[in-house]
Amino acid sequence: MKTSVIGYPRIGVLRELKFASEKYFKKEITMEELQDTAAQLRKTHWENQKKYGIDFIPSNDFSFYDNLLDTAVLLDIVPKRYRKLGLGKLDTYFAMARGYQGDYGDVKALGMKKWFNTNYHYIVPEVEDDLVIALEGTKPFDEYQEAKSYGIETKPVITGIYTLLKALRFTGEKDITDIKAAVVNAYKDILTKFDEYGAKWVQFDEPALVMDLSVEDILLLKELYGEILNAKGNVKVLLQTYFGDIRDCYAALMTLPFDGIGLDFVEGTESLDLVRTGFSADKTLFAGVVNGKNIWKNNYTKTLDMVKKLECCAKNIVIGTSCSLLHVPYTIRTETKLEESYKKYFAFAEEKLCELSELKEIIDDDICLDHPKYQANQAVFAKPRDCINEYVQKKVASITKQDFTRLPDFEKRAEIQKKKLNLPLLPTTTIGSFPQTTEVRANRTAFKKGTITEEQYKTFNKKKIAECIALQEEIGLDVLVHGEFERNDMVEYFGECLDGFLFTEKAWVQSYGTRCVKPPIIWGDISRSKPMTVEYSVYAQGLTRRPVKGMLTGPVTILNWSFPREDVNCSESAMQIALAIREEVLDLEANGIQIIQIDEAALREKLPLRRSDRHSRYLDWAIPAFRLVHSGVKPETQIHTHMCYSEFEDIIKEIDDMDADVITFEASRSDLKIIEILQENHFRTAVGPGVYDIHSPRVPSTDEMKTALKKMLVRIPAEKLWVNPDCGLKTRGNEETVPSLKHLVEAARELRKCL
């Protein structure tokens, strides 16, 4: 039995790539120093996989920012506005990812979207009508040769042509039909070049194939690869899918001359049934049996049972990860504070390499069930975990239908809130967090280490809150926030305040570019033991006459941005979290907070990729979970929520059904397409589509924001429009934040004069 890894984390065990990249952006290190860091990381990753005996080790899975952007640059899909800057190749690449504002020009970044059903974000490539697509870059070939220089034969990874074409944004009159021939030729050139270099296998990643496919989609798929595979020469080609099953195109793929097909047997609910219909003897089945998205230890009994079933259907099998290990932390070895009684249940990226190695050894053993490593694995699962809270389970069981309904209805509440809050047209606000300086982070670290007292910690935070309130009043914002200086992360903070969670020290996962998150682990039943935000919110409100929003994270986002349990349904965990956050909402209201924002940044993130599954497997509990949180408040209390980069058009009615009073969206990097969707669906909720991109260091002008707001006002009534940035300002600096917010307020004020 051989083993394969689809992709490996790239940020480094201690986030070395993040810190080196950020130093490069600040011009603190040279490009050569950044490249040296990257090269050392790649070498470490390859050698680590080799150490565990992985047979198919990926290359070109490394990226300075995003793999899809890498593929676009490889094919010279670079819009003119970035070429005109006249920067070097790497700086042009970063300008596409982050935007650029400097001596050579001022350009926004490309759009950014969620990568299927994950918390990873990808950069959306743009195709202009006069673009000439061809193989121009050398990155995949350079990294293949780089690995080979260390004596490591790798399996180069390239975004598949179908997934690439479906991800492109066309800015002119052309569409996929107009460019597919050029892209096919580029992919043929890729295979030809790898053949020349002596590569044995090339992996084309095609996660888009797990989506709903039309007859036309399948014909396109067959057309594309029918042509590309003519150029493979001596190279074997693996079509790798993940995040689901390929029920729509499985039969078609069996007819194409791929040498390997990679299927997900973790999220692919029908993958086993598909293989049972027949698997071509001339193909190798790359079976994703080790979960690449969650951190729980693999139960070898279940995996061996799956492999046994597959062996009845496929002649040649390689076992591997269900998807790239990009979505899990590096290694449990760095978690020195987590007790062994917990750690033994977890497997991060490195530990999953070990699992593959052990599974290979066990399968190859004639008496596999007596193998010591199998026995050790089963010992972990022999006893039930201590994770049950009967009180919490009874509370969930007692929820009634009335608990999901807020009274009175939306329109009546809107009138009551209008009189109560007395806000101007186009009210201005922010999404929640303000820049977290080195000083802020140091204060939090010192408290966690015990070098300062709780009183000292809180005194500092209150000082920052007072400064933040004063700054917002000076800028002229209408609805204020306390700045969230006490929060390390919008999910981790609440997890630390709730019972049922575990936390790590260095279990970082890349979200996009240099942005990393440290998801908490849902260990057991969840409950609130004490207020979480009331003290700081009340303190902030006491400093101003303007309303200060209470800031909370919603139950679906807390669940989706944590590593969930595998022993209960996600719906059950969501309701437990919803009840806990509901208690906090009612406490904030009781303490005089008039506006409460319950962020559901990740609502769409875990939406099933197939439309037929969306309600029954997700929306039927996700939307009620949010409604449960706020249904108990008074009519005059205004409920806000916020949603991050996603494609909302197909669930916009369900979003409206969340019954919030105001919803803010990240929208600026998608050219405000969301406003058309809102109008077409007669969206009743007041909205605040972000007027500028906080993920870029650029400072937008007042005129730029006025233009965006004018575009919004064509489709959104002024009385339903809020003015705000795209997202929280935590990752930005004060030097960008202050002028940007001043321009935002100025833009709103100037437009009010015209209304």
N, C-alpha and C positions, 0 to 999 in steps of 0.2 A: 504494500500500500504506500502510495506517495502522498505528499502534503503540499498545500499551496496557500499562499497569503495574497489576498486581492490588493491590499495597500497597507501602508504602515504610517503611524503618526510621524509628523515631520518637525514639530516645534521644538523637540528636544526634551529630555527628561526633566530639565529645570528651566524650560522655556527659552533656551539659548537663542533660537531663531527669532523669537519675538523681541528680545532685548537687543540683539544685534541689528535687526531691521529698524527698530525705533531709534537707535543711535545713529544709523545711517541717515534716516530722515532728518535728524537734527544736525547732521554733518559733523558728528563726533567721531566717526570712524570712516575709513575710505571704502570704496566699492570693493577693493581687493580684500580688505579685512572681512567684509560681509560675505564675500564669496568663499573665503577660507572657512568661516564658521559653517556655511552651508555644506561645503565639501566634507568637513569633519563629521557633521551629522549624518550625511548619507553613508559614509564609510561605517560609522557605528551601527546604523540601522541594518545595513547589509550583513555585517559581521555577526550581529546579534541573531539574525534569522539563520545564518549559516550555522552558528553554534548549536541551535536547536534542531538542526538537520532538516530544515525546510527545503523541499525539493524545487519548488517554483517560487523563487524570490522576486518580488516586483522591483523594477526600476522605472524612473520617470514618474513615480508617485510623489516624489518630492516637489514642492512648489514654494516660491517666495510669497505667494499670495493665494492663488487659486488654480486648480488644474484645468478648469474649463477655459479660463483666461489664457493659460499656457497654450492650450490647443489652438485657440483663436490666433494668438501671436505666431504660433508655428506655421499657420496657413496665411499669415500676413493680413488677417482680418483686423485692421487697425484704422479707425476713423480718421479722416483728414485733420480734424481739430487737434488731435494728439501728434500727428506727424509734423504739423506746422510749428509746434513748439521748438523743434530742432534739438531735442534732447537725445542722449544716448539711448540704446535699446532698453537697458534696465530701467532708466528713469522714465522713459515713455511708458513702459509696462506699469510702473507704479502710478503714473499720472492717470492711466486708464482705470486703475483700481481705486485710487484715493482722491483723484482730482489734482489740480495743480494751480497755484497762484503765486506768481513770482516774476522774475525779470523777463521770462520768455513768453508770458501770457497768462491767461486766466480761463481755465476750463473745469467744468464739473466732471465728476467721476461717472463711469458707466453705471447702469442700473445694477441692483443687487437683489437676488431672490433666494428663498429657502431651497435647499437641495432636497427635493422630493419630501420625504417625511422625517427629516432630520433637523437638528438645530445648526447645521452647517449652512453657510450662505455662499452662493456662487455669483460671480460677476457675469452679467448678461452681455455677450458680444453683440456689436452692432454691424449691420451690413448696409453700406451705402450703394446706390445704384451704379456708380462708376468704379466700384471696388474690383480689383483683379486678384482672385484667390489662387494661390499656388504655394507649394512647399518652399518656405523661405528659411525657417529656423533650423537649428541643429540640436536643441536641448535633448530630445529623447536619445539621439545617437551618441551625443557626448556622455550622457550619464550611463548608457549601456557600456561604452568603452571604459569609462571610469571604473565601474564595478569589475569589469573584466581584468583591469590592471591589478586588482586585488585578488585575482584568481576566483572570482565569483561570477558564474553564469546566471544572468537574470532574465526575467520575463518582462520586457518593456511593456508599459501600460499606456494606452492612448484612449482618450474619450472616443467612443464609437461614433461613426458618421451619422447614424440616425438620431442619437441623443444630441449631438452637436447641432444638427439642422433644426431640430425641434426647439432648441434653446435659443436660437438666434433671434434677434430683433431686427426687422427690416424697416429702415427709416425712409425708404423711397417707394417706388412703384414695383420693384422686383420682389419675388418670393422664392421659395425653395426650388420651384421648377426652373427658374432662371439660372441658378447657381450650382445645381446638383452635379452637373457634368464636370465643372471645374473642381469641386470638392472631391468627387470620385477620383479624378486624376491625381489630386494631391495625396489621397490615401493610397493609391496604387504606388505612387512614388515613395511613400513611407515604407511599404512592404518591400519594394525593390531595394531600397537603401539598407534595410535591416538584413535582407538576404545577402547583400554584398559584405556586410559586417559579420556574417556567420551566425546571426541570432537563430536560436532553435525554435522559440515560441514568441509570439506577440499577442498581447491581450487587448482586445477592444472592449471597453466598458460600455454597456448598453442598458443602463437602468430604466430608460424610457420605455423599454419593451414590456415592463410590468404594468404599464398603464392600460387603459381601455384603448384598443386599437380598432380602427375602421378597416374595411376592405381595402380602401385606398392606401392606408398606412402600411398594410401588409404587402401590397403590391410594390410600394416604394421601397420597403425594406429588402424585398427580393431583388428588385432592380439594382439597388445600391451595391449589395454584397455579391450579387451575381457577376457584376463587373469587377469589383475590387479584388475578389478572391482569385481572379485570373492572373493576378500579378504576384501571388505569394511565393512562387518559386519553391525553394527548399524550406521556407519558413512555415512552421505550423501556426495556425491562427486559432486563438481561443476567443469565443464570444462569451463575455462574462456579464451576467445579469444579477441583480440583487434588489432588495427591498420589497419583494413580492414574487409572484409566479408569472409565467409567460403563456397563460392559457390561450390567448388569442393568436399567437404566432408560433407556437411550439411545432405544429405540423409543418409549417413553412420552413422553419429553421432546419428540420431534419432533412429537407431536400437540398439544402445548400452545402457546399463542400468545406464546412468548418471542420477543423481537426478536434476541437474541444468545445463543449457547451457548459457554461457555468450556471448552476441553478441554486437558488436560495431555498434551503429546507427548514429555515427558522421562521421567516415571515411569509414564505411562499406556501400558502395553505393548500394549493392544489399541485404543488411540484411533484410529490410522490405519485399521485394519480396520473399525472402527465407521463412520467417515466414508465409507468406500468402499461401505458398504451403502446409502448415500443420505443426503444432507444437504439439508434443506428450503431451497428457493430463497428463501423469505421471511425467512430468518434469516441473521444474520452469524456466521461462525465466528471466535471469538477463540482463536487457536492459540498455546498456550504452548510456544514453541520455544527460549526462552532460560532456562537452568536457574536457578531462583530459590533453590535450596538449596545449591549447591556453588559454588566460587570459581574454577573453571578457565575459561579463555577459551573462548568459543564458536567451534567450527570452522565457518566460514561455508559450506564445501562441503556438510557434512552438513545444515545448516539450509536452505540453498537447495534441496537435493534434496528435503527434506521439504515445503517450501512448494510446489515444483513438483508433487509428488504430490497435495497438498491442492487445488491449483488445478483439478485434474481432477474434483474432487468437490464443491467448494463455490463458489458464485458470488461471495460477498462474504467476504473474509478480512481479519482484523486480526491482526498478529503481536504477541506479547507475552511476558511472563514466565510460567514454568510455575506459579508460586505467588507469594505476597507476597515481596518482597525483605527482609522482616523477618528472614529466616533467614540473611542474609549481612552482613558488615561494610559500613560506609559507603563508603569509598573507599581505593584503593591509594595515593592521593597522599600520605597521611599516613605511609606506610611509608618513612622516609628511610634506614633502615639496611639494608633488604633490597636485595640487589644486583639490578641491572637484568636480569641473566641469568636470575633467578628471576621477577621482577615481570612480565616480558613474557608469562608464561603465565597470569596471573591477572586476573580481573575481579570486583570487588566491586560493591556496589549502583550507585554512580555510573557505573562502567565498563560495567555492563550496560545502562544508559540509552544510553551511547555505542554499544554493540553494536546495540541496536534501531534507533538513528538511522542507523547505517552500513548495516545490513541493508535498511532501508527505501530508502535511497539506491541501493544496489546493485541491488535488485529492480526499482526504477523505471527503471534504466538499461538501454537496449536491448542493450548489450554488457557485461553485468554481470561476466562472467569476466575482462574486461580492466580492470575498474575498479581504480584504485590502492588503494582501501581493501580490496578483496577480495585483491589481490595481497599487500598488507602482512600481512593476516591469515594467508594461506597460508604466508608465509615463516616464521611462528612454528612451524608444524606440519611444515615440510619436513625438519627434522633430529630424530632421536630424542633424548629427554632422557637425561642422565647419571644414571640412577636404579637401575641393576642391581648387585646384590651376589651373585655366583655362589656364594660360601660359604654365605650365608643360604639361597639357593634349594636348595642341596644338603641342608642341615639339614632343611628342610621336607619335602623329598622322601624323607628317611630315616625319618620318623615311622612307627611301627608301631601296630597296634591295641592292643597292650599298654601303650603310652604314654598311653592315655586311661583306664586302669583303676587305681584305688588299692586296695591290699591292706593289711590284711584288710578284710572288709566292714564296713558302717557300724556295726552293733550291737556287734561285737567291739571296734571302735575306741572307741566310746562308753564301754565299761567300762574300757578301758585309760586313757583320758583322765580319767575320773572319779577313779580312784585317783591318777593323776599330779598333777592340778591341785588336787584336794581343795577345790573351791569349795562355798559354801553353796547351799541351794536359792534360787531366784530371784536368781542372781548379777547384780550391777549393773555396768554399763559405759557408755561413750559410744561414738559411732560413729567418732570419730577426731580431728577437728580441734577446737581450742579457739579462743576469740576472738583475732582478729588485730588488735591495737591499732595505732594510728598509729605507735607506736614500732617495732613488729615490721615493718610495711611499709616504714618509713623505713630500717631496717637492710638489708633486702633490696634496696631501690632504691640505697642507697649502695654496696653491693657490686657491683651490676650496672654502676654508673657508674664504678667503680674508685676511689672516694674513700675506701674502707677496704680493708684487706687481707683475704684469705681467713681468716687466723687471727682477726682482729677479728670478722669476720662469724660464724664458728663459735663463738667465745667467747660472743658475745651470745646466739646460739641455744641454747647449752647452759645458759646462765643461765636463759633462759625455760623450757627443759625441766625444769630442777631445780625452778623455782617451780611449774610445772604438776604435776609428780609430787607435790610436797609438798601442793599444794592438793587433789589427788584423794585423797591419804591422809587429809587432814584431813576432807574431806567423807565419806569412808568407802566409796568405790567399791571393788569387789572386783577388777576387771580394769581396768588403767590403759592410757593412751595417752601418747605423748610430746608431743602437741599440734600437730605439723606446722607449726611456726613457720617452717621453711625453704621451705614450699610456697606458691607463688602461686595454684596451682590444682591439683586432684587429677589432671588430665590433662596440663596444660601442664608441670607439674613433671617428670613421667616422660618426656614427649616431649623435654624439654631434656636428659635423661640418656641418651637412646637415639639411635643413629645412624639417619638416614632421615627426620627431621622438619625442618621449617622453622618459624620463629616470627615473629610480628608484634609491632609496638609498640602499635598503637591499633586493631586489627581486632576491636572488641568487638561481640558479638551479644547481644541480650536473651534471657534465659532465662525470667524472670518479673518483673513489677513493676520494681524498681530493680536486680535481680540481673542482671549482665552477665558473660559469659564470653568468653574470647579463645581460640578453638579453634586448636590447632596444625595445620599442614598436613602431611599425609603425602606426602613428595616421592618417596621411593624405598623400597628394601628395608630392613627394620628389624632392628637387632641391639643387644645390650647390650655396651658396651665396658668398663664398670666397675660396681662396686656402687653402688646408688642410695640405699639407706635404711639400710644396715647400721650405719654409724658412729653415727648418732643413736639408733637403736633399742637398740643395745648399751649406749650411754651411759645411756639412760633406765632400762634394766633393772638396771644397776649401782647405781641410786639407791634401789631398793626390793626388798623380798622378795615383793611381790605381782607376778603376771604382768603384763607390759607387751606389748600387742599390736604386732606388726610390721604396718605399714599400707601396703598396696599398692593400686593400681588395676588391675582386671582387663583382659584383652585386648579384650573386646567393648566395654567402656565407653570405653577409650582410642580404639578405632576409631570408635565411634559419636559421640564428642564431639570428634572431629577432622574436618577436611575431608579425605575420603578420595581416593585416586588414582582416576582414571577409566580407567587403562590396564591394571589387573589386577582380578580379582574380590576382593570384600571378604573372602571366605573365606581367600584366600591371605595378605592382610595380617593377618588375625586370627591365623593360625597363626604367622606371623613374630613378632608381638607376644607371643603365648603362650609361645614358646620363650624370649624375652628375660626375661619376668616369671618364668618357671619357674627360671631361673638365680638370680634374686634371692631367690625363695622358699627354695631350697636353701641359699643363703648365709646367710640369716637363721636357718634351722634349725641349721646348722653352728655358728653363733655363739651358740647358747643361747636363742633366742627360741622359746617354747613355744606361743604362739598367734599365728597369722598371719591377718590379715583381708585378703581380696582383693576389693575392692569391685567389684560389677557393677551400679552404680546405673542404668545405661542399657540393661540387658539387653533389656527389652521395647521400647525406643524404636524400633528399626528393624524390629520384627516386621512382616512384610507385613500389610497391612490386610485382605487376603482370606485366608480360612482355608486354601484349597487351596494357597496358595503358602508357608505358614508353615514347614513342615518342609523342603521341597526348596530353598527360596531363603534360609533363615535358620537355623532351629533345628538342622538336621542338621550345621552347622559351628559355630554359636555355643556350644552346650552342650559339644561336644567340646573346643573351644578353652579353655574354663574348666577342664575336667577335666585337660587337658594341663598346665596351670599347676601343679596341686597333686598330681598322681598320684605323684610321686616322694618325698613326705615320709614320715617314720616314723609308725607308728600313734599314738604318744603326742602328736604335734604336732596341735593342734586348728586346723582351717581354718574361718574365718568368711568370710561375704560379706554385702554390704548392697545393698538395692535401693530406689530412690527411687519417688516417686509414679507409680503406674501401676495399671492394672487387670490383676491377676494371675490371676484365676479361670480363664481359658481356657488358661493355660500352666502351671498349678500343678504338674502331674505332671512336666513338663520341668524346672521349677525344682528339684524334689526330686531329679531325676536328675543335677543338677550335682554331687551327692555331696559337698557341703560338710558340716561337722559342725554349724555354727550359721549361721542366716540371720536377719538383722535386716531389717525392713520399715518404711518410712514408712507409718503407718496412722492416726494420730490424727485427721486432717482428713477421713477417710472413715468416722468412727465405728466404727473397728475391724472393718469388714466382712470383712477378710481372715481373721479367726480362724474364722469360719463355714466359709469355703472350705477352710482347712487341715484342719478336723475332717472335713468331708465327703469329702475326698480322702485321708484317713488319712496325712497328711503325716508322714514319719518324722524329718525333720531337726529339731533343736532350733531354736527361733525366738525372736526378740525384736521383736514388733510395737511400734512407738514409742508410748510412753505420754504424750508431749506434743509439741506442734508447735513446732519451732525456727524456723519461718519467720515467726512472730509475736512481737512484743516482750513479750507478756504472760507473767507468772510463774504457772504453775499451782500450786495448793495441794496439800498432801500428800493430803488427802481426795479431791481430783479424780483423782490418780494411783492411789490405792487403789481407787477405783471402777472405773477402767479395768483394773487388774490383776485385780480380782475377776471382771470380765466375761471376761477372758482365761482365767482358771483354770476357768471352767465348761466350756470346750472344749479347753483345752490342759493336759496333765499338768504338775504343778509341776516335775518333774524335767527337763522339756523347755523351760521358759520362762525367758527372760532378760529383764532389766529395763533399758531404755535409752531415750534420746530418739529422736525421729523420724529425725534426720540429724545431720551434723556441725555444730559450734557456731561455725565460723569467722566467720559474719556477725553473730553476736550480740555483745552487750557483757558484760563481767564482772558488771555490776550485775543482769543478768537470769539469766546462766548459773549463778552460784554459788547463789543461793537455789533455783533450779529443780532443780539437781542434789541439793541438800540435801534437798529435799522428795521427790525420787525415791528416794534412799537410805532416808529415813525410812519411806516407804510400803512399800518392800520388807521392811525389818526388822520392821515391825508385822505384815505379813501372814505372815512366816515363823513368828511365834509361834502362828499359828492352823493351821499345816500339820503 
